[in-house]
Structures are given as C-alpha cells and as structure tokens.
C-alpha cells in the first residue's frame, strides 16, 4: 500500500510534493450559452482543446511531484459503504433531491463518481419534470477543474471551503470527503465545511483562490465576491483555537467587478521568496480598497490596523518581495487585457519556478527582465529542458481555451504537501 501523506503547506513556493488535480471531462461541455453564466462561465469551452492545454499543466506537475486526480480519489472512498451513503445523502439533501439518493447509492462507485461530477439527466416521467426547463436532476460540476477553490490548506490545517454560489457547493462536499476519508491523506487538524457554514453565520463564505500562504505564520486573504468578512472571521477563530503562537492575516479588499477580480490570486501571487506578481491598478493605486493587518497572539486577536498595500504589509513582517507587474508597467490597456486572461495567476512548484499561460506575453517579458527564463511545458515534458537547470523560470502552458473558464495554473491546482 502507498505510504500515507501528511498534509502540510507552509508557503506558496516551497518545493511541491503533492497536488490534487481534476482533468476536465464531459461536465465542461454539458452547458449551453444560455446557462453558461449560471455555471459562472463567460463563455463555453471546447473540451478537446481544453484537454490538450490541461495535459501540459498535468504533464509538468507529474515531472516534479505526486499528482492525484479527484475522480480516482472519490471512487476510492466510495468503496466504503458508510462513506458512500453519507456523502450521497448529504449531496442529495443539499440539492433538494433526496428521492434520488437510493438509486445513486445502488450504483457501483465509478458510476456514482461520474454522476456526481458529470451530472444526472432529468427523466421526464411526470408533468412537472416534463415541463421543467432543466436538463439535469443533478447538474454537472463545470468548475471542478479549479480544485484550488474548494479547500484551504495551511500548515497542518485543512478547511473545506464554503462556496459563495450554490452551483459549486457539491465540489466542496466532495473534496471534504476525499481529504478527510481517503487513507492516503493524514489531515491532523481537519475542519469540516460545517466549521465555516454554521447555521448561526450563514453569511460566512470562503474560497481557496482568496487564500495565500505567505509563510507559516502569515496568511493573505482576499475579501470580495467569493470570500466574505464573516468567512475570514471564522478562519480567525480556527487559528485562535489551533495555536498559541503569533500569527498574522493580511486582508485585501477586492473590487466586485469585473469578474476577472473574482479571487485574490487573480491580482496577486507569490513567485519566489523575494518576488511577487501584482496587478498594479488594484494593489498599488490609492483607492477605496483597504489592506488590513490582523495580528493574533496567544489565541486572541491583539491588533487590527490598516496598511498601505499587501507588499508593504509583508515587508513589515520581514518578507521583502519585489513586485513584478502583470502586463508590464507601461500600458494600462495591456495590463487590463492580460489580467483578464489570468496574467497574474501563477502557480509555484518550487521557489522561483512557476507555471503560467503563454498568451500573456507582456507579463512574461516583464518576468524575463527580472531573471525568469521562459521555457515551454512541451520542452519540460519531453525532457529537452528541466526547471532544475534554472535559477528562476516560467514554464508556459497554452491557454487559448482554459483561460476562458476564468482561471489559471494556481486555480487548477490544490497543493496538499510542500517541503519547508
């Protein structure tokens, strides 16, 4: 049996040891322009092209760490009868289709997995269903390949997020079950989704794209459309309960439009121990979006202050990060275009070794000026080039189709273990 893996993430850039992914499948195509907005897409994707591009991300990560696929992990845990019944009934109850639970539970684990992810068609066997405009009894999980959003891992704490939209709630329930029930994973301080979505605090929402682990004692969290101040307050409570050591949370208010500002990691990511990617108009321009520093010590919040920006706040904590501008610093139109296509959304698999979209050429040029060599995913996968041969590098993946889903490399990867 494969050795169990202790969940541990103490930074954004520590050498990656294990990551959870989800290869896009039929669920991505099970939508039309009419329901794409409800599925949180601005457009519909071509699955065959998206899979080619996704293969580059997965191929690079397989070269540097252990990778796990959600479908495989979910099927594994559904072989346990109790886990299967609990998860299926919880999902059916949450989506108001309790009558379907029995039929789902009776299916083999691999079939249940496919139905939970790809959807269950609505059988038009009575008048209400015949007249319904819905195609599915259980809707497909169009966004599941953005595995980052469902789960927050920092230090040895795992929190199943509370998604801001109902269309994504099932993703969080699935990931909570996978990490807490699969024998491969040891989450020493796992906190179920109910820890966020408590009945007395229905306004609490928390998504992983808004949470960056800057250091083992520093979290940076975005507060906007997807993560509420109430959700961040719940994280505060969990940190106070879990440690007496000093901890810091830097909160960045986010604009509510356009939709490309959906999460903090769309405007700010950490590239190296001394470098970060920023979308300058939000991070540095003086405007109404606040940066708040919260200090926790001995299990209590001891100080809350407003600071100039994230970069300055991290510098005050001993993390001096050189900002690199998404889209470059010369043309605001170019900045806006490249941010829209996830130009700030980089995923580090080691210090100074990151993955991002090749289409954001001005961002890549700016990174190259700061010492990042540009190499392609295909060259890495074929063995022509190796990230280990470079001090700093960007491994580029194609993003003509994946970027239309509204996320980048960081969105599509859930690290569950990094080296110190």
Backbone torsions as a table, in degrees:
resi	resn	phi	psi	omega
1	UNK	NA	140.2	179.3
2	UNK	-63.2	138.7	-178.1
3	UNK	-63.8	137.7	179.7
4	UNK	-64.1	153.7	-173.9
5	UNK	-116.8	120.4	177.4
6	UNK	-79.0	125.3	-179.7
7	UNK	-72.6	127.9	-176.6
8	UNK	-161.9	118.3	176.1
9	UNK	-136.7	113.1	-176.9
10	UNK	-114.7	5.0	178.8
11	UNK	-163.8	173.1	174.9
12	UNK	-88.5	-14.6	-170.6
13	UNK	-126.1	-2.3	178.5
14	UNK	-58.1	147.2	-178.9
15	UNK	-49.1	124.4	-174.9
16	UNK	-73.3	132.8	179.8
17	UNK	-115.4	-27.8	179.5
18	UNK	-156.6	140.8	-177.4
19	UNK	-145.3	145.5	176.5
20	UNK	-104.0	130.5	-179.0
21	UNK	-125.9	166.5	168.6
22	UNK	-139.5	113.9	178.2
23	UNK	-70.5	124.8	-178.6
24	UNK	-56.8	143.3	-179.6
25	UNK	-134.9	-157.5	-177.1
26	UNK	-55.2	-25.2	-179.7
27	UNK	-59.6	-27.9	-179.8
28	UNK	-68.8	-34.5	-178.8
29	UNK	-90.0	-9.7	-178.3
30	UNK	-81.1	57.2	176.1
31	UNK	-153.5	164.4	176.7
32	UNK	-126.6	167.9	175.7
33	UNK	-55.8	-29.2	-177.6
34	UNK	-68.2	-33.8	-178.3
35	UNK	-110.1	6.7	-179.3
36	UNK	-61.2	-40.3	-178.8
37	UNK	-64.9	-39.8	176.9
38	UNK	-63.1	-31.5	178.6
39	UNK	-82.0	3.7	177.5
40	UNK	74.2	24.8	175.5
41	UNK	-106.7	149.4	172.1
42	UNK	-94.3	-7.6	179.7
43	UNK	-160.5	166.5	175.7
44	UNK	-96.2	148.7	-173.2
45	UNK	-100.2	150.6	170.4
46	UNK	-90.0	110.0	-171.8
47	UNK	-62.1	-41.9	-175.9
48	UNK	-62.8	-39.6	177.9
49	UNK	-71.2	-42.9	179.6
50	UNK	-59.4	-37.9	-179.5
51	UNK	-67.5	-37.6	176.9
52	UNK	-61.5	-44.2	-179.5
53	UNK	-68.3	-42.0	179.9
54	UNK	-64.0	-33.9	178.1
55	UNK	-59.0	-29.1	177.7
56	UNK	-70.8	-44.0	176.8
57	UNK	-60.6	-50.1	-178.3
58	UNK	-63.6	-39.9	-178.4
59	UNK	-63.9	-40.6	178.1
60	UNK	-66.4	-45.3	-177.7
61	UNK	-65.6	-33.5	176.7
62	UNK	-64.2	-25.8	178.2
63	UNK	-72.5	-24.9	-170.1
64	UNK	-115.8	-12.5	-176.7
65	UNK	-161.1	177.9	173.0
66	UNK	-78.5	133.5	177.5
67	UNK	-118.8	142.4	179.1
68	UNK	-126.3	140.8	178.2
69	UNK	-102.5	135.9	-177.9
70	UNK	-55.6	-43.5	-177.3
71	UNK	-60.0	-42.3	-179.8
72	UNK	-65.9	-44.8	-178.1
73	UNK	-65.4	-41.5	-179.8
74	UNK	-65.1	-43.7	178.2
75	UNK	-60.5	-40.2	178.6
76	UNK	-56.9	-50.2	-174.4
77	UNK	-73.4	-21.9	-179.9
78	UNK	-75.8	-7.0	173.2
79	UNK	-72.2	-18.2	175.8
80	UNK	-85.2	119.0	-174.2
81	UNK	-58.0	-40.3	-178.1
82	UNK	-67.7	-44.9	178.4
83	UNK	-61.4	-43.5	179.6
84	UNK	-58.5	-50.2	-177.3
85	UNK	-65.4	-43.6	-178.8
86	UNK	-62.2	-45.5	-176.7
87	UNK	-69.0	-46.6	-178.8
88	UNK	-62.6	-44.0	-179.7
89	UNK	-67.0	-37.0	178.2
90	UNK	-63.8	-43.3	179.6
91	UNK	-65.7	-46.1	-179.2
92	UNK	-63.9	-39.2	177.7
93	UNK	-64.8	-44.0	-177.7
94	UNK	-63.4	-30.3	-177.4
95	UNK	-103.7	10.3	173.2
96	UNK	68.7	31.9	178.8
97	UNK	-130.3	48.0	-177.3
98	UNK	-55.4	-29.0	-178.5
99	UNK	-65.5	-17.9	-178.1
100	UNK	-90.8	-9.0	-173.2
101	UNK	-61.0	-44.5	-176.7
102	UNK	-60.0	-45.7	179.7
103	UNK	-63.7	-39.1	179.1
104	UNK	-65.7	-46.7	-178.1
105	UNK	-60.0	-30.6	-177.5
106	UNK	-73.8	-12.3	-177.8
107	UNK	-81.2	156.2	173.6
108	UNK	-63.3	155.5	-176.1
109	UNK	-53.8	-42.5	-178.1
110	UNK	-67.2	-32.3	178.0
111	UNK	-71.7	-41.6	177.0
112	UNK	-59.7	-44.3	178.9
113	UNK	-56.4	-48.8	-179.7
114	UNK	-60.9	-41.6	-177.9
115	UNK	-70.4	-38.2	178.9
116	UNK	-66.2	-29.2	-177.7
117	UNK	-95.7	-45.3	-173.2
118	UNK	-91.4	-12.5	176.4
119	UNK	103.8	158.8	176.2
120	UNK	-116.8	116.1	-179.8
121	UNK	-59.8	147.7	178.8
122	UNK	-84.4	119.3	178.1
123	UNK	-80.7	123.6	-175.9
124	UNK	-85.5	68.1	-172.9
125	UNK	-107.3	7.8	170.3
126	UNK	-147.8	175.3	-172.9
127	UNK	-63.2	-44.4	-177.8
128	UNK	-61.5	-43.5	-179.9
129	UNK	-71.0	-35.6	179.4
130	UNK	-62.4	-38.8	-178.5
131	UNK	-85.5	-9.9	-178.3
132	UNK	-67.2	141.4	176.7
133	UNK	-83.6	-6.7	-179.3
134	UNK	-74.7	142.7	175.5
135	UNK	-94.0	-24.2	-173.8
136	UNK	-123.2	140.3	169.0
137	UNK	-74.6	-44.0	174.7
138	UNK	-118.5	112.8	-172.6
139	UNK	-70.0	150.7	176.5
140	UNK	-65.5	153.5	177.7
141	UNK	-94.7	81.1	-175.1
142	UNK	-61.3	-26.8	-172.3
143	UNK	-102.1	7.1	-171.6
144	UNK	-62.7	-25.6	-178.7
145	UNK	-70.2	-9.9	169.7
146	UNK	-88.7	69.7	-172.4
147	UNK	-65.3	-21.4	-177.8
148	UNK	-57.8	-36.9	-167.1
149	UNK	-70.8	-24.4	-169.2
150	UNK	-82.8	-20.8	-169.9
151	UNK	-143.0	138.7	178.3
152	UNK	-114.0	124.4	177.6
153	UNK	-122.4	120.7	172.3
154	UNK	-143.8	135.3	-169.4
155	UNK	52.6	-126.1	178.4
156	UNK	-107.9	22.2	179.8
157	UNK	-100.7	131.9	174.4
158	UNK	-120.7	125.1	177.5
159	UNK	-120.6	123.7	171.5
160	UNK	-75.5	120.7	-174.5
161	UNK	-66.3	159.1	171.5
162	UNK	-106.4	107.8	-174.2
163	UNK	-70.5	146.3	-176.5
164	UNK	-77.1	-19.0	-178.4
165	UNK	-122.8	141.0	-177.4
166	UNK	-61.4	-31.2	-176.5
167	UNK	-62.4	-16.0	-178.6
168	UNK	-112.5	2.5	-175.2
169	UNK	-63.6	-35.7	-178.6
170	UNK	-63.4	-33.4	178.1
171	UNK	-57.7	-44.4	-178.5
172	UNK	-66.1	-39.8	178.6
173	UNK	-63.7	-40.0	179.0
174	UNK	-65.2	-46.9	-177.3
175	UNK	-68.6	-36.0	176.1
176	UNK	-59.7	-43.8	-179.8
177	UNK	-66.8	-41.9	-178.0
178	UNK	-61.3	-49.9	-174.4
179	UNK	-74.2	-33.0	-177.5
180	UNK	-85.3	-21.5	-174.8
181	UNK	-108.4	-23.7	-175.1
182	UNK	-73.0	131.5	-177.7
183	UNK	-65.8	-14.9	179.0
184	UNK	-71.1	-25.2	-171.1
185	UNK	-110.1	136.1	175.3
186	UNK	-115.6	103.5	176.4
187	UNK	-102.1	98.6	-171.5
188	UNK	-69.9	-18.7	-179.2
189	UNK	-138.3	52.2	-177.1
190	UNK	-73.5	136.5	178.8
191	UNK	-121.3	118.8	-177.3
192	UNK	-65.8	161.5	179.5
193	UNK	-56.2	-30.1	178.0
194	UNK	-60.9	-21.2	177.3
195	UNK	-66.6	-23.0	176.5
196	UNK	-96.4	-49.2	-173.1
197	UNK	-89.5	56.4	-179.4
198	UNK	-74.0	145.9	-178.9
199	UNK	-55.8	-34.7	-177.4
200	UNK	-77.8	-5.4	-179.5
201	UNK	-138.4	65.9	-176.2
202	UNK	-67.3	-13.8	-179.1
203	UNK	-82.0	-6.6	-177.3
204	UNK	-76.9	117.7	173.0
205	UNK	-130.4	148.5	-176.4
206	UNK	-154.0	122.9	178.9
207	UNK	-126.7	144.9	-170.9
208	UNK	-65.8	-24.4	177.6
209	UNK	-66.1	-15.5	179.3
210	UNK	-94.1	-2.3	-172.9
211	UNK	-117.8	119.1	176.2
212	UNK	-115.6	131.7	177.3
213	UNK	-91.4	93.3	-177.9
214	UNK	-71.0	-37.7	-179.2
215	UNK	-159.5	169.6	-177.5
216	UNK	-63.7	-15.1	178.2
217	UNK	-120.4	13.2	-177.3
218	UNK	-137.0	119.3	170.8
219	UNK	-108.7	142.7	171.1
220	UNK	-116.1	123.5	-173.3
221	UNK	-128.2	131.7	175.0
222	UNK	-87.1	142.8	177.5
223	UNK	-121.6	114.6	-176.7
224	UNK	-164.2	-133.4	-175.7
225	UNK	-65.8	-31.6	-172.3
226	UNK	-106.0	-27.8	178.6
227	UNK	-120.4	121.1	-176.1
228	UNK	-92.1	163.3	175.1
229	UNK	-61.6	-32.0	177.8
230	UNK	-67.1	-37.3	176.0
231	UNK	-64.3	-40.7	178.0
232	UNK	-66.4	-37.6	176.2
233	UNK	-60.1	-35.7	178.1
234	UNK	-67.9	-37.9	174.9
235	UNK	-61.4	-41.9	176.2
236	UNK	-55.0	-46.6	-178.9
237	UNK	-60.8	-43.1	-177.4
238	UNK	-66.8	-37.4	177.5
239	UNK	-66.9	-42.8	178.6
240	UNK	-60.4	-35.5	-179.4
241	UNK	-75.4	-29.0	-169.6
242	UNK	-93.8	-19.5	-177.4
243	UNK	-150.9	152.0	173.9
244	UNK	-101.8	-2.2	-179.7
245	UNK	-78.3	159.6	-179.5
246	UNK	-68.7	133.0	179.1
247	UNK	-134.1	156.7	-179.5
248	UNK	-131.9	139.1	171.4
249	UNK	-124.4	124.6	174.5
250	UNK	-103.3	119.7	-177.5
251	UNK	-105.7	128.1	177.5
252	UNK	-113.9	117.4	173.2
253	UNK	-67.5	140.2	-178.1
254	UNK	-115.8	149.5	172.9
255	UNK	-63.9	153.6	178.5
256	UNK	-91.7	-6.7	175.1
257	UNK	-152.2	151.8	-0.6
258	UNK	-75.6	-179.6	-175.4
259	UNK	-67.5	-14.2	178.3
260	UNK	-70.4	-10.9	176.4
261	UNK	-93.4	23.4	-170.3
262	UNK	-57.6	-35.9	179.8
263	UNK	-135.2	160.6	178.0
264	UNK	-58.2	-38.1	-175.7
265	UNK	-72.4	2.6	171.8
266	UNK	-89.4	-8.9	178.5
267	UNK	-129.4	-8.6	-177.8
268	UNK	-154.6	122.5	171.7
269	UNK	-139.7	156.0	-179.5
270	UNK	-98.9	128.2	-174.0
271	UNK	-101.7	-31.4	-174.6
272	UNK	-157.3	175.8	178.6
273	UNK	-65.5	-15.3	-179.2
274	UNK	-135.9	25.5	-179.7
275	UNK	-150.8	146.3	177.8
276	UNK	-142.6	157.5	176.1
277	UNK	-102.0	130.7	-177.5
278	UNK	-131.9	145.5	167.0
279	UNK	-95.1	102.0	-167.9
280	UNK	-55.4	-41.5	-176.1
281	UNK	-58.7	-28.2	178.6
282	UNK	-96.1	-41.0	-174.4
283	UNK	-72.8	-39.1	-170.7
284	UNK	-111.6	-27.2	-177.1
285	UNK	-69.7	139.9	178.3
286	UNK	-71.4	116.8	179.4
287	UNK	-152.2	-163.8	-174.1
288	UNK	-84.5	-0.8	-177.2
289	UNK	-88.3	115.9	-170.8
290	UNK	-86.1	151.8	168.2
291	UNK	-114.9	119.5	-174.0
292	UNK	-116.5	133.3	177.1
293	UNK	-107.1	121.6	178.2
294	UNK	-112.7	126.0	179.5
295	UNK	-108.7	133.4	179.7
296	UNK	-119.2	133.9	178.7
297	UNK	-147.9	135.2	177.8
298	UNK	54.9	37.5	174.5
299	UNK	81.2	13.3	-179.2
300	UNK	-140.8	152.2	172.8
301	UNK	-75.2	121.8	-175.7
302	UNK	-106.3	-20.7	-177.1
303	UNK	-159.3	139.1	173.0
304	UNK	-133.5	119.5	-178.1
305	UNK	-137.4	156.1	174.8
306	UNK	-93.8	138.1	-179.4
307	UNK	-126.8	173.8	-170.7
308	UNK	-66.8	-49.0	-178.2
309	UNK	-167.6	173.5	-177.5
310	UNK	-61.3	-45.2	-176.0
311	UNK	-61.6	-43.7	179.0
312	UNK	-66.4	-40.5	-179.8
313	UNK	-63.3	-42.7	177.5
314	UNK	-66.0	-36.9	178.2
315	UNK	-61.3	-39.1	178.0
316	UNK	-64.2	-20.0	179.0
317	UNK	-99.7	11.2	176.5
318	UNK	91.3	8.7	177.4
319	UNK	-110.3	96.3	-176.2
320	UNK	-92.9	95.4	-175.7
321	UNK	-101.5	126.4	175.4
322	UNK	-77.8	122.3	-178.8
323	UNK	-78.7	134.6	174.6
324	UNK	-114.2	131.3	-169.6
325	UNK	-85.0	125.4	171.8
326	UNK	-63.0	123.0	-178.3
327	UNK	80.6	3.6	-175.9
328	UNK	79.3	176.5	-173.7
329	UNK	-108.0	4.7	-170.8
330	UNK	-95.0	-33.3	-170.3
331	UNK	-132.0	116.0	-177.4
332	UNK	-66.2	-28.9	177.8
333	UNK	-65.6	-44.2	178.4
334	UNK	-64.4	-41.4	176.7
335	UNK	-56.5	-46.2	-177.5
336	UNK	-65.2	-42.6	-179.6
337	UNK	-63.5	-44.8	-175.5
338	UNK	-75.9	-32.2	174.1
339	UNK	-63.3	-38.6	179.5
340	UNK	-58.8	-35.6	179.9
341	UNK	-98.4	38.9	173.0
342	UNK	60.9	36.6	-179.1
343	UNK	-67.9	-18.2	177.7
344	UNK	-100.8	-2.7	-171.5
345	UNK	-93.2	80.4	179.5
346	UNK	-102.5	149.4	177.3
347	UNK	-118.2	120.8	-179.8
348	UNK	-90.3	128.1	174.4
349	UNK	-104.7	-2.4	173.1
350	UNK	-168.7	164.6	178.8
351	UNK	-57.6	122.4	179.2
352	UNK	75.0	6.1	178.5
353	UNK	-119.0	109.8	-172.0
354	UNK	-131.4	163.3	177.1
355	UNK	-119.9	137.5	177.5
356	UNK	-157.8	176.4	-176.9
357	UNK	-78.4	136.9	179.1
358	UNK	-69.7	-22.7	-174.0
359	UNK	-68.8	-20.7	-176.4
360	UNK	-89.4	72.2	-169.0
361	UNK	-67.2	-34.8	-179.2
362	UNK	-71.0	-35.8	175.0
363	UNK	-64.0	-43.7	179.8
364	UNK	-64.7	-38.8	177.3
365	UNK	-61.7	-40.6	179.4
366	UNK	-65.4	-39.8	178.3
367	UNK	-66.5	-38.4	179.4
368	UNK	-61.9	-36.0	176.7
369	UNK	-63.4	-24.6	-179.5
370	UNK	-100.3	21.1	171.2
371	UNK	93.8	7.8	178.4
372	UNK	-91.7	117.8	174.3
373	UNK	-76.9	142.2	-178.1
374	UNK	-99.6	118.1	177.6
375	UNK	-130.2	152.8	-175.9
376	UNK	-91.7	153.3	177.0
377	UNK	-60.8	-39.8	-179.3
378	UNK	-61.3	-38.4	177.9
379	UNK	-66.7	-36.6	178.3
380	UNK	-68.3	-45.0	-177.6
381	UNK	-66.1	-34.2	-179.0
382	UNK	-82.9	-9.1	179.7
383	UNK	86.9	3.6	178.5
384	UNK	-65.8	-38.5	178.0
385	UNK	-131.4	150.8	180.0
386	UNK	-128.5	129.8	178.3
387	UNK	-55.0	-29.8	-178.9
388	UNK	-65.5	-15.9	179.5
389	UNK	-82.0	-4.3	-175.7
390	UNK	-119.1	147.0	173.3
391	UNK	-70.2	-45.2	175.4
392	UNK	-137.9	141.5	177.2
393	UNK	-156.0	154.7	169.8
394	UNK	-114.2	121.0	173.5
395	UNK	-91.6	118.1	-174.5
396	UNK	-95.7	135.7	174.1
397	UNK	-115.6	152.2	177.3
398	UNK	-66.3	145.7	-176.8
399	UNK	-143.4	29.9	179.6
400	UNK	-68.9	-32.0	-176.9
401	UNK	-106.4	-47.1	-177.9
402	UNK	-57.7	-39.1	-177.5
403	UNK	-61.8	-24.3	179.5
404	UNK	-70.9	-14.6	175.1
405	UNK	-77.9	-13.4	175.4
406	UNK	96.9	30.7	179.4
407	UNK	-164.7	167.1	-178.3
408	UNK	-121.5	-157.5	-174.0
409	UNK	-61.7	-39.1	179.4
410	UNK	-66.3	-39.9	179.7
411	UNK	-60.6	-32.6	-172.6
412	UNK	-91.6	9.4	-176.3
413	UNK	-136.3	133.3	177.9
414	UNK	-116.4	96.8	178.0
415	UNK	-68.6	133.4	175.9
416	UNK	-117.8	-9.5	173.5
417	UNK	-153.4	129.2	172.2
418	UNK	-129.0	148.7	172.1
419	UNK	-71.2	159.9	179.3
420	UNK	-61.2	NA	NA
